[in-house]
Amino acid sequence: MTTAEKLDFRITPAEWFRGNLLAPIFGISSEAARKYRERGVWLDGKHYRKDPMGKYVFNRQAISNWMQERAT
């Protein structure tokens, strides 16, 4: 592969996914996600929850719906 070639990745997350995919999928930074959680904009169990390892995971459909509601 030459330096001029570009790799094209397509990400299709599962229903619940880790926070490192918020930026590439929705354009939401981890700082913004933290604020949404702390301010009660996103609801525990609906938009996010903790996985068995204690890491936050996010619900793709709930966040997508939330973003659509904000756009209207």
mmCIF file of the N, C-alpha and C atoms, coordinates in Angstrom:
data_MODEL
# 
_entry.id   MODEL 
# 
loop_
_atom_site.group_PDB 
_atom_site.id 
_atom_site.type_symbol 
_atom_site.label_atom_id 
_atom_site.label_alt_id 
_atom_site.label_comp_id 
_atom_site.label_asym_id 
_atom_site.label_entity_id 
_atom_site.label_seq_id 
_atom_site.pdbx_PDB_ins_code 
_atom_site.Cartn_x 
_atom_site.Cartn_y 
_atom_site.Cartn_z 
_atom_site.occupancy 
_atom_site.B_iso_or_equiv 
_atom_site.pdbx_formal_charge 
_atom_site.auth_seq_id 
_atom_site.auth_comp_id 
_atom_site.auth_asym_id 
_atom_site.auth_atom_id 
_atom_site.pdbx_PDB_model_num 
ATOM 1   N N  . MET A 1 1  ? 0.854   -1.166 0.000  1.00 0.00 ? 1  MET A N  1 
ATOM 2   C CA . MET A 1 1  ? 0.000   0.000  0.000  1.00 0.00 ? 1  MET A CA 1 
ATOM 3   C C  . MET A 1 1  ? 0.900   1.229  0.000  1.00 0.00 ? 1  MET A C  1 
ATOM 4   N N  . THR A 1 2  ? 0.568   2.176  -0.846 1.00 0.00 ? 2  THR A N  1 
ATOM 5   C CA . THR A 1 2  ? 1.332   3.417  -0.903 1.00 0.00 ? 2  THR A CA 1 
ATOM 6   C C  . THR A 1 2  ? 0.756   4.416  0.090  1.00 0.00 ? 2  THR A C  1 
ATOM 7   N N  . THR A 1 3  ? 1.500   5.486  0.334  1.00 0.00 ? 3  THR A N  1 
ATOM 8   C CA . THR A 1 3  ? 1.013   6.497  1.269  1.00 0.00 ? 3  THR A CA 1 
ATOM 9   C C  . THR A 1 3  ? -0.187  7.238  0.727  1.00 0.00 ? 3  THR A C  1 
ATOM 10  N N  . ALA A 1 4  ? -0.409  7.187  -0.579 1.00 0.00 ? 4  ALA A N  1 
ATOM 11  C CA . ALA A 1 4  ? -1.546  7.880  -1.182 1.00 0.00 ? 4  ALA A CA 1 
ATOM 12  C C  . ALA A 1 4  ? -2.839  7.092  -1.024 1.00 0.00 ? 4  ALA A C  1 
ATOM 13  N N  . GLU A 1 5  ? -2.728  5.792  -0.734 1.00 0.00 ? 5  GLU A N  1 
ATOM 14  C CA . GLU A 1 5  ? -3.927  4.981  -0.570 1.00 0.00 ? 5  GLU A CA 1 
ATOM 15  C C  . GLU A 1 5  ? -4.577  5.277  0.773  1.00 0.00 ? 5  GLU A C  1 
ATOM 16  N N  . LYS A 1 6  ? -5.884  5.232  0.783  1.00 0.00 ? 6  LYS A N  1 
ATOM 17  C CA . LYS A 1 6  ? -6.640  5.515  2.000  1.00 0.00 ? 6  LYS A CA 1 
ATOM 18  C C  . LYS A 1 6  ? -7.453  4.287  2.373  1.00 0.00 ? 6  LYS A C  1 
ATOM 19  N N  . LEU A 1 7  ? -7.438  3.965  3.644  1.00 0.00 ? 7  LEU A N  1 
ATOM 20  C CA . LEU A 1 7  ? -8.265  2.868  4.129  1.00 0.00 ? 7  LEU A CA 1 
ATOM 21  C C  . LEU A 1 7  ? -9.637  3.410  4.482  1.00 0.00 ? 7  LEU A C  1 
ATOM 22  N N  . ASP A 1 8  ? -10.654 2.674  4.125  1.00 0.00 ? 8  ASP A N  1 
ATOM 23  C CA . ASP A 1 8  ? -12.023 3.074  4.403  1.00 0.00 ? 8  ASP A CA 1 
ATOM 24  C C  . ASP A 1 8  ? -12.631 2.045  5.349  1.00 0.00 ? 8  ASP A C  1 
ATOM 25  N N  . PHE A 1 9  ? -12.875 2.462  6.594  1.00 0.00 ? 9  PHE A N  1 
ATOM 26  C CA . PHE A 1 9  ? -13.461 1.571  7.592  1.00 0.00 ? 9  PHE A CA 1 
ATOM 27  C C  . PHE A 1 9  ? -14.934 1.894  7.752  1.00 0.00 ? 9  PHE A C  1 
ATOM 28  N N  . ARG A 1 10 ? -15.721 0.882  7.862  1.00 0.00 ? 10 ARG A N  1 
ATOM 29  C CA . ARG A 1 10 ? -17.145 1.042  8.132  1.00 0.00 ? 10 ARG A CA 1 
ATOM 30  C C  . ARG A 1 10 ? -17.428 0.354  9.462  1.00 0.00 ? 10 ARG A C  1 
ATOM 31  N N  . ILE A 1 11 ? -18.020 1.112  10.363 1.00 0.00 ? 11 ILE A N  1 
ATOM 32  C CA . ILE A 1 11 ? -18.292 0.603  11.699 1.00 0.00 ? 11 ILE A CA 1 
ATOM 33  C C  . ILE A 1 11 ? -19.790 0.419  11.862 1.00 0.00 ? 11 ILE A C  1 
ATOM 34  N N  . THR A 1 12 ? -20.174 -0.780 12.238 1.00 0.00 ? 12 THR A N  1 
ATOM 35  C CA . THR A 1 12 ? -21.571 -1.057 12.550 1.00 0.00 ? 12 THR A CA 1 
ATOM 36  C C  . THR A 1 12 ? -21.612 -1.592 13.970 1.00 0.00 ? 12 THR A C  1 
ATOM 37  N N  . PRO A 1 13 ? -21.952 -0.727 14.920 1.00 0.00 ? 13 PRO A N  1 
ATOM 38  C CA . PRO A 1 13 ? -21.920 -1.172 16.314 1.00 0.00 ? 13 PRO A CA 1 
ATOM 39  C C  . PRO A 1 13 ? -23.081 -2.087 16.649 1.00 0.00 ? 13 PRO A C  1 
ATOM 40  N N  . ALA A 1 14 ? -22.888 -2.847 17.703 1.00 0.00 ? 14 ALA A N  1 
ATOM 41  C CA . ALA A 1 14 ? -23.966 -3.669 18.248 1.00 0.00 ? 14 ALA A CA 1 
ATOM 42  C C  . ALA A 1 14 ? -24.973 -2.750 18.929 1.00 0.00 ? 14 ALA A C  1 
ATOM 43  N N  . GLU A 1 15 ? -25.996 -3.320 19.508 1.00 0.00 ? 15 GLU A N  1 
ATOM 44  C CA . GLU A 1 15 ? -27.006 -2.512 20.195 1.00 0.00 ? 15 GLU A CA 1 
ATOM 45  C C  . GLU A 1 15 ? -26.359 -1.670 21.292 1.00 0.00 ? 15 GLU A C  1 
ATOM 46  N N  . TRP A 1 16 ? -25.476 -2.276 22.096 1.00 0.00 ? 16 TRP A N  1 
ATOM 47  C CA . TRP A 1 16 ? -24.730 -1.573 23.139 1.00 0.00 ? 16 TRP A CA 1 
ATOM 48  C C  . TRP A 1 16 ? -23.259 -1.598 22.749 1.00 0.00 ? 16 TRP A C  1 
ATOM 49  N N  . PHE A 1 17 ? -22.596 -0.451 22.845 1.00 0.00 ? 17 PHE A N  1 
ATOM 50  C CA . PHE A 1 17 ? -21.192 -0.368 22.445 1.00 0.00 ? 17 PHE A CA 1 
ATOM 51  C C  . PHE A 1 17 ? -20.426 0.537  23.397 1.00 0.00 ? 17 PHE A C  1 
ATOM 52  N N  . ARG A 1 18 ? -19.107 0.392  23.409 1.00 0.00 ? 18 ARG A N  1 
ATOM 53  C CA . ARG A 1 18 ? -18.247 1.182  24.300 1.00 0.00 ? 18 ARG A CA 1 
ATOM 54  C C  . ARG A 1 18 ? -18.107 2.619  23.805 1.00 0.00 ? 18 ARG A C  1 
ATOM 55  N N  . GLY A 1 19 ? -17.753 3.489  24.725 1.00 0.00 ? 19 GLY A N  1 
ATOM 56  C CA . GLY A 1 19 ? -17.680 4.922  24.467 1.00 0.00 ? 19 GLY A CA 1 
ATOM 57  C C  . GLY A 1 19 ? -16.684 5.352  23.414 1.00 0.00 ? 19 GLY A C  1 
ATOM 58  N N  . ASN A 1 20 ? -15.662 4.536  23.134 1.00 0.00 ? 20 ASN A N  1 
ATOM 59  C CA . ASN A 1 20 ? -14.688 4.933  22.123 1.00 0.00 ? 20 ASN A CA 1 
ATOM 60  C C  . ASN A 1 20 ? -15.290 4.996  20.720 1.00 0.00 ? 20 ASN A C  1 
ATOM 61  N N  . LEU A 1 21 ? -16.489 4.465  20.538 1.00 0.00 ? 21 LEU A N  1 
ATOM 62  C CA . LEU A 1 21 ? -17.152 4.549  19.231 1.00 0.00 ? 21 LEU A CA 1 
ATOM 63  C C  . LEU A 1 21 ? -18.138 5.716  19.134 1.00 0.00 ? 21 LEU A C  1 
ATOM 64  N N  . LEU A 1 22 ? -18.349 6.454  20.218 1.00 0.00 ? 22 LEU A N  1 
ATOM 65  C CA . LEU A 1 22 ? -19.277 7.591  20.164 1.00 0.00 ? 22 LEU A CA 1 
ATOM 66  C C  . LEU A 1 22 ? -18.832 8.639  19.156 1.00 0.00 ? 22 LEU A C  1 
ATOM 67  N N  . ALA A 1 23 ? -17.544 8.945  19.128 1.00 0.00 ? 23 ALA A N  1 
ATOM 68  C CA . ALA A 1 23 ? -17.052 9.980  18.210 1.00 0.00 ? 23 ALA A CA 1 
ATOM 69  C C  . ALA A 1 23 ? -17.164 9.563  16.749 1.00 0.00 ? 23 ALA A C  1 
ATOM 70  N N  . PRO A 1 24 ? -16.675 8.379  16.363 1.00 0.00 ? 24 PRO A N  1 
ATOM 71  C CA . PRO A 1 24 ? -16.792 8.036  14.936 1.00 0.00 ? 24 PRO A CA 1 
ATOM 72  C C  . PRO A 1 24 ? -18.223 7.800  14.460 1.00 0.00 ? 24 PRO A C  1 
ATOM 73  N N  . ILE A 1 25 ? -19.103 7.371  15.341 1.00 0.00 ? 25 ILE A N  1 
ATOM 74  C CA . ILE A 1 25 ? -20.474 7.071  14.924 1.00 0.00 ? 25 ILE A CA 1 
ATOM 75  C C  . ILE A 1 25 ? -21.364 8.301  15.001 1.00 0.00 ? 25 ILE A C  1 
ATOM 76  N N  . PHE A 1 26 ? -21.304 9.012  16.129 1.00 0.00 ? 26 PHE A N  1 
ATOM 77  C CA . PHE A 1 26 ? -22.216 10.133 16.350 1.00 0.00 ? 26 PHE A CA 1 
ATOM 78  C C  . PHE A 1 26 ? -21.544 11.502 16.403 1.00 0.00 ? 26 PHE A C  1 
ATOM 79  N N  . GLY A 1 27 ? -20.216 11.531 16.468 1.00 0.00 ? 27 GLY A N  1 
ATOM 80  C CA . GLY A 1 27 ? -19.522 12.803 16.596 1.00 0.00 ? 27 GLY A CA 1 
ATOM 81  C C  . GLY A 1 27 ? -19.613 13.372 18.004 1.00 0.00 ? 27 GLY A C  1 
ATOM 82  N N  . ILE A 1 28 ? -19.817 12.510 18.993 1.00 0.00 ? 28 ILE A N  1 
ATOM 83  C CA . ILE A 1 28 ? -19.957 12.927 20.381 1.00 0.00 ? 28 ILE A CA 1 
ATOM 84  C C  . ILE A 1 28 ? -18.669 12.571 21.126 1.00 0.00 ? 28 ILE A C  1 
ATOM 85  N N  . SER A 1 29 ? -18.063 13.566 21.758 1.00 0.00 ? 29 SER A N  1 
ATOM 86  C CA . SER A 1 29 ? -16.823 13.326 22.505 1.00 0.00 ? 29 SER A CA 1 
ATOM 87  C C  . SER A 1 29 ? -17.125 12.633 23.826 1.00 0.00 ? 29 SER A C  1 
ATOM 88  N N  . SER A 1 30 ? -16.099 12.043 24.420 1.00 0.00 ? 30 SER A N  1 
ATOM 89  C CA . SER A 1 30 ? -16.285 11.401 25.721 1.00 0.00 ? 30 SER A CA 1 
ATOM 90  C C  . SER A 1 30 ? -16.645 12.437 26.784 1.00 0.00 ? 30 SER A C  1 
ATOM 91  N N  . GLU A 1 31 ? -16.129 13.651 26.661 1.00 0.00 ? 31 GLU A N  1 
ATOM 92  C CA . GLU A 1 31 ? -16.469 14.720 27.598 1.00 0.00 ? 31 GLU A CA 1 
ATOM 93  C C  . GLU A 1 31 ? -17.949 15.095 27.485 1.00 0.00 ? 31 GLU A C  1 
ATOM 94  N N  . ALA A 1 32 ? -18.451 15.205 26.269 1.00 0.00 ? 32 ALA A N  1 
ATOM 95  C CA . ALA A 1 32 ? -19.871 15.519 26.063 1.00 0.00 ? 32 ALA A CA 1 
ATOM 96  C C  . ALA A 1 32 ? -20.742 14.393 26.622 1.00 0.00 ? 32 ALA A C  1 
ATOM 97  N N  . ALA A 1 33 ? -20.348 13.146 26.387 1.00 0.00 ? 33 ALA A N  1 
ATOM 98  C CA . ALA A 1 33 ? -21.108 12.008 26.908 1.00 0.00 ? 33 ALA A CA 1 
ATOM 99  C C  . ALA A 1 33 ? -21.145 12.042 28.428 1.00 0.00 ? 33 ALA A C  1 
ATOM 100 N N  . ARG A 1 34 ? -20.023 12.383 29.059 1.00 0.00 ? 34 ARG A N  1 
ATOM 101 C CA . ARG A 1 34 ? -19.975 12.484 30.519 1.00 0.00 ? 34 ARG A CA 1 
ATOM 102 C C  . ARG A 1 34 ? -20.965 13.542 31.011 1.00 0.00 ? 34 ARG A C  1 
ATOM 103 N N  . LYS A 1 35 ? -20.995 14.680 30.336 1.00 0.00 ? 35 LYS A N  1 
ATOM 104 C CA . LYS A 1 35 ? -21.912 15.751 30.734 1.00 0.00 ? 35 LYS A CA 1 
ATOM 105 C C  . LYS A 1 35 ? -23.365 15.337 30.543 1.00 0.00 ? 35 LYS A C  1 
ATOM 106 N N  . TYR A 1 36 ? -23.672 14.664 29.448 1.00 0.00 ? 36 TYR A N  1 
ATOM 107 C CA . TYR A 1 36 ? -25.042 14.191 29.218 1.00 0.00 ? 36 TYR A CA 1 
ATOM 108 C C  . TYR A 1 36 ? -25.469 13.238 30.333 1.00 0.00 ? 36 TYR A C  1 
ATOM 109 N N  . ARG A 1 37 ? -24.556 12.347 30.765 1.00 0.00 ? 37 ARG A N  1 
ATOM 110 C CA . ARG A 1 37 ? -24.876 11.419 31.855 1.00 0.00 ? 37 ARG A CA 1 
ATOM 111 C C  . ARG A 1 37 ? -25.075 12.166 33.164 1.00 0.00 ? 37 ARG A C  1 
ATOM 112 N N  . GLU A 1 38 ? -24.112 13.016 33.512 1.00 0.00 ? 38 GLU A N  1 
ATOM 113 C CA . GLU A 1 38 ? -24.154 13.702 34.808 1.00 0.00 ? 38 GLU A CA 1 
ATOM 114 C C  . GLU A 1 38 ? -25.327 14.666 34.937 1.00 0.00 ? 38 GLU A C  1 
ATOM 115 N N  . ARG A 1 39 ? -25.731 15.279 33.843 1.00 0.00 ? 39 ARG A N  1 
ATOM 116 C CA . ARG A 1 39 ? -26.827 16.252 33.877 1.00 0.00 ? 39 ARG A CA 1 
ATOM 117 C C  . ARG A 1 39 ? -28.192 15.614 33.691 1.00 0.00 ? 39 ARG A C  1 
ATOM 118 N N  . GLY A 1 40 ? -28.219 14.310 33.498 1.00 0.00 ? 40 GLY A N  1 
ATOM 119 C CA . GLY A 1 40 ? -29.486 13.611 33.361 1.00 0.00 ? 40 GLY A CA 1 
ATOM 120 C C  . GLY A 1 40 ? -30.117 13.730 31.984 1.00 0.00 ? 40 GLY A C  1 
ATOM 121 N N  . VAL A 1 41 ? -29.346 14.212 31.012 1.00 0.00 ? 41 VAL A N  1 
ATOM 122 C CA . VAL A 1 41 ? -29.845 14.294 29.637 1.00 0.00 ? 41 VAL A CA 1 
ATOM 123 C C  . VAL A 1 41 ? -29.995 12.885 29.079 1.00 0.00 ? 41 VAL A C  1 
ATOM 124 N N  . TRP A 1 42 ? -29.004 12.036 29.344 1.00 0.00 ? 42 TRP A N  1 
ATOM 125 C CA . TRP A 1 42 ? -29.068 10.619 28.983 1.00 0.00 ? 42 TRP A CA 1 
ATOM 126 C C  . TRP A 1 42 ? -29.421 9.841  30.242 1.00 0.00 ? 42 TRP A C  1 
ATOM 127 N N  . LEU A 1 43 ? -30.309 8.883  30.096 1.00 0.00 ? 43 LEU A N  1 
ATOM 128 C CA . LEU A 1 43 ? -30.818 8.119  31.234 1.00 0.00 ? 43 LEU A CA 1 
ATOM 129 C C  . LEU A 1 43 ? -30.110 6.771  31.379 1.00 0.00 ? 43 LEU A C  1 
ATOM 130 N N  . ASP A 1 44 ? -29.765 6.451  32.625 1.00 0.00 ? 44 ASP A N  1 
ATOM 131 C CA . ASP A 1 44 ? -29.138 5.173  32.936 1.00 0.00 ? 44 ASP A CA 1 
ATOM 132 C C  . ASP A 1 44 ? -30.124 4.055  32.605 1.00 0.00 ? 44 ASP A C  1 
ATOM 133 N N  . GLY A 1 45 ? -29.662 3.069  31.855 1.00 0.00 ? 45 GLY A N  1 
ATOM 134 C CA . GLY A 1 45 ? -30.508 1.958  31.446 1.00 0.00 ? 45 GLY A CA 1 
ATOM 135 C C  . GLY A 1 45 ? -31.181 2.180  30.108 1.00 0.00 ? 45 GLY A C  1 
ATOM 136 N N  . LYS A 1 46 ? -31.266 3.421  29.681 1.00 0.00 ? 46 LYS A N  1 
ATOM 137 C CA . LYS A 1 46 ? -31.855 3.720  28.376 1.00 0.00 ? 46 LYS A CA 1 
ATOM 138 C C  . LYS A 1 46 ? -30.766 4.119  27.378 1.00 0.00 ? 46 LYS A C  1 
ATOM 139 N N  . HIS A 1 47 ? -30.016 5.168  27.690 1.00 0.00 ? 47 HIS A N  1 
ATOM 140 C CA . HIS A 1 47 ? -28.970 5.660  26.797 1.00 0.00 ? 47 HIS A CA 1 
ATOM 141 C C  . HIS A 1 47 ? -27.603 5.057  27.119 1.00 0.00 ? 47 HIS A C  1 
ATOM 142 N N  . TYR A 1 48 ? -27.390 4.720  28.368 1.00 0.00 ? 48 TYR A N  1 
ATOM 143 C CA . TYR A 1 48 ? -26.108 4.161  28.790 1.00 0.00 ? 48 TYR A CA 1 
ATOM 144 C C  . TYR A 1 48 ? -26.313 3.232  29.985 1.00 0.00 ? 48 TYR A C  1 
ATOM 145 N N  . ARG A 1 49 ? -25.308 2.435  30.259 1.00 0.00 ? 49 ARG A N  1 
ATOM 146 C CA . ARG A 1 49 ? -25.255 1.593  31.446 1.00 0.00 ? 49 ARG A CA 1 
ATOM 147 C C  . ARG A 1 49 ? -23.805 1.154  31.622 1.00 0.00 ? 49 ARG A C  1 
ATOM 148 N N  . LYS A 1 50 ? -23.514 0.491  32.720 1.00 0.00 ? 50 LYS A N  1 
ATOM 149 C CA . LYS A 1 50 ? -22.179 -0.062 32.924 1.00 0.00 ? 50 LYS A CA 1 
ATOM 150 C C  . LYS A 1 50 ? -22.197 -1.545 32.583 1.00 0.00 ? 50 LYS A C  1 
ATOM 151 N N  . ASP A 1 51 ? -21.150 -1.985 31.891 1.00 0.00 ? 51 ASP A N  1 
ATOM 152 C CA . ASP A 1 51 ? -21.041 -3.405 31.554 1.00 0.00 ? 51 ASP A CA 1 
ATOM 153 C C  . ASP A 1 51 ? -20.446 -4.156 32.751 1.00 0.00 ? 51 ASP A C  1 
ATOM 154 N N  . PRO A 1 52 ? -20.326 -5.477 32.673 1.00 0.00 ? 52 PRO A N  1 
ATOM 155 C CA . PRO A 1 52 ? -19.797 -6.246 33.812 1.00 0.00 ? 52 PRO A CA 1 
ATOM 156 C C  . PRO A 1 52 ? -18.375 -5.841 34.229 1.00 0.00 ? 52 PRO A C  1 
ATOM 157 N N  . MET A 1 53 ? -17.625 -5.192 33.338 1.00 0.00 ? 53 MET A N  1 
ATOM 158 C CA . MET A 1 53 ? -16.275 -4.740 33.664 1.00 0.00 ? 53 MET A CA 1 
ATOM 159 C C  . MET A 1 53 ? -16.272 -3.342 34.282 1.00 0.00 ? 53 MET A C  1 
ATOM 160 N N  . GLY A 1 54 ? -17.455 -2.745 34.442 1.00 0.00 ? 54 GLY A N  1 
ATOM 161 C CA . GLY A 1 54 ? -17.554 -1.416 35.029 1.00 0.00 ? 54 GLY A CA 1 
ATOM 162 C C  . GLY A 1 54 ? -17.335 -0.279 34.042 1.00 0.00 ? 54 GLY A C  1 
ATOM 163 N N  . LYS A 1 55 ? -17.316 -0.597 32.754 1.00 0.00 ? 55 LYS A N  1 
ATOM 164 C CA . LYS A 1 55 ? -17.138 0.416  31.708 1.00 0.00 ? 55 LYS A CA 1 
ATOM 165 C C  . LYS A 1 55 ? -18.500 0.845  31.194 1.00 0.00 ? 55 LYS A C  1 
ATOM 166 N N  . TYR A 1 56 ? -18.601 2.119  30.824 1.00 0.00 ? 56 TYR A N  1 
ATOM 167 C CA . TYR A 1 56 ? -19.852 2.600  30.251 1.00 0.00 ? 56 TYR A CA 1 
ATOM 168 C C  . TYR A 1 56 ? -20.035 2.047  28.847 1.00 0.00 ? 56 TYR A C  1 
ATOM 169 N N  . VAL A 1 57 ? -21.260 1.621  28.562 1.00 0.00 ? 57 VAL A N  1 
ATOM 170 C CA . VAL A 1 57 ? -21.653 1.234  27.209 1.00 0.00 ? 57 VAL A CA 1 
ATOM 171 C C  . VAL A 1 57 ? -22.891 2.050  26.867 1.00 0.00 ? 57 VAL A C  1 
ATOM 172 N N  . PHE A 1 58 ? -23.089 2.270  25.586 1.00 0.00 ? 58 PHE A N  1 
ATOM 173 C CA . PHE A 1 58 ? -24.123 3.176  25.120 1.00 0.00 ? 58 PHE A CA 1 
ATOM 174 C C  . PHE A 1 58 ? -25.047 2.468  24.145 1.00 0.00 ? 58 PHE A C  1 
ATOM 175 N N  . ASN A 1 59 ? -26.317 2.847  24.184 1.00 0.00 ? 59 ASN A N  1 
ATOM 176 C CA . ASN A 1 59 ? -27.325 2.228  23.330 1.00 0.00 ? 59 ASN A CA 1 
ATOM 177 C C  . ASN A 1 59 ? -27.445 3.010  22.022 1.00 0.00 ? 59 ASN A C  1 
ATOM 178 N N  . ARG A 1 60 ? -27.102 2.344  20.941 1.00 0.00 ? 60 ARG A N  1 
ATOM 179 C CA . ARG A 1 60 ? -27.068 2.979  19.620 1.00 0.00 ? 60 ARG A CA 1 
ATOM 180 C C  . ARG A 1 60 ? -28.424 3.558  19.232 1.00 0.00 ? 60 ARG A C  1 
ATOM 181 N N  . GLN A 1 61 ? -29.490 2.786  19.379 1.00 0.00 ? 61 GLN A N  1 
ATOM 182 C CA . GLN A 1 61 ? -30.807 3.242  18.933 1.00 0.00 ? 61 GLN A CA 1 
ATOM 183 C C  . GLN A 1 61 ? -31.332 4.383  19.796 1.00 0.00 ? 61 GLN A C  1 
ATOM 184 N N  . ALA A 1 62 ? -31.141 4.294  21.104 1.00 0.00 ? 62 ALA A N  1 
ATOM 185 C CA . ALA A 1 62 ? -31.624 5.354  21.996 1.00 0.00 ? 62 ALA A CA 1 
ATOM 186 C C  . ALA A 1 62 ? -30.918 6.677  21.715 1.00 0.00 ? 62 ALA A C  1 
ATOM 187 N N  . ILE A 1 63 ? -29.606 6.629  21.471 1.00 0.00 ? 63 ILE A N  1 
ATOM 188 C CA . ILE A 1 63 ? -28.864 7.856  21.179 1.00 0.00 ? 63 ILE A CA 1 
ATOM 189 C C  . ILE A 1 63 ? -29.250 8.389  19.811 1.00 0.00 ? 63 ILE A C  1 
ATOM 190 N N  . SER A 1 64 ? -29.449 7.513  18.852 1.00 0.00 ? 64 SER A N  1 
ATOM 191 C CA . SER A 1 64 ? -29.887 7.935  17.520 1.00 0.00 ? 64 SER A CA 1 
ATOM 192 C C  . SER A 1 64 ? -31.240 8.636  17.606 1.00 0.00 ? 64 SER A C  1 
ATOM 193 N N  . ASN A 1 65 ? -32.174 8.054  18.357 1.00 0.00 ? 65 ASN A N  1 
ATOM 194 C CA . ASN A 1 65 ? -33.495 8.680  18.536 1.00 0.00 ? 65 ASN A CA 1 
ATOM 195 C C  . ASN A 1 65 ? -33.371 10.029 19.223 1.00 0.00 ? 65 ASN A C  1 
ATOM 196 N N  . TRP A 1 66 ? -32.526 10.105 20.243 1.00 0.00 ? 66 TRP A N  1 
ATOM 197 C CA . TRP A 1 66 ? -32.300 11.354 20.973 1.00 0.00 ? 66 TRP A CA 1 
ATOM 198 C C  . TRP A 1 66 ? -31.755 12.432 20.031 1.00 0.00 ? 66 TRP A C  1 
ATOM 199 N N  . MET A 1 67 ? -30.824 12.060 19.169 1.00 0.00 ? 67 MET A N  1 
ATOM 200 C CA . MET A 1 67 ? -30.242 13.014 18.239 1.00 0.00 ? 67 MET A CA 1 
ATOM 201 C C  . MET A 1 67 ? -31.299 13.501 17.233 1.00 0.00 ? 67 MET A C  1 
ATOM 202 N N  . GLN A 1 68 ? -32.160 12.616 16.775 1.00 0.00 ? 68 GLN A N  1 
ATOM 203 C CA . GLN A 1 68 ? -33.216 13.003 15.846 1.00 0.00 ? 68 GLN A CA 1 
ATOM 204 C C  . GLN A 1 68 ? -34.204 13.954 16.498 1.00 0.00 ? 68 GLN A C  1 
ATOM 205 N N  . GLU A 1 69 ? -34.525 13.726 17.759 1.00 0.00 ? 69 GLU A N  1 
ATOM 206 C CA . GLU A 1 69 ? -35.432 14.624 18.480 1.00 0.00 ? 69 GLU A CA 1 
ATOM 207 C C  . GLU A 1 69 ? -34.828 16.010 18.648 1.00 0.00 ? 69 GLU A C  1 
ATOM 208 N N  . ARG A 1 70 ? -33.523 16.073 18.876 1.00 0.00 ? 70 ARG A N  1 
ATOM 209 C CA . ARG A 1 70 ? -32.840 17.373 19.037 1.00 0.00 ? 70 ARG A CA 1 
ATOM 210 C C  . ARG A 1 70 ? -32.819 18.149 17.721 1.00 0.00 ? 70 ARG A C  1 
ATOM 211 N N  . ALA A 1 71 ? -32.792 17.419 16.596 1.00 0.00 ? 71 ALA A N  1 
ATOM 212 C CA . ALA A 1 71 ? -32.692 18.075 15.280 1.00 0.00 ? 71 ALA A CA 1 
ATOM 213 C C  . ALA A 1 71 ? -34.017 18.673 14.834 1.00 0.00 ? 71 ALA A C  1 
ATOM 214 N N  . THR A 1 72 ? -35.127 18.253 15.451 1.00 0.00 ? 72 THR A N  1 
ATOM 215 C CA . THR A 1 72 ? -36.423 18.761 15.015 1.00 0.00 ? 72 THR A CA 1 
ATOM 216 C C  . THR A 1 72 ? -36.909 19.902 15.882 1.00 0.00 ? 72 THR A C  1 
# 
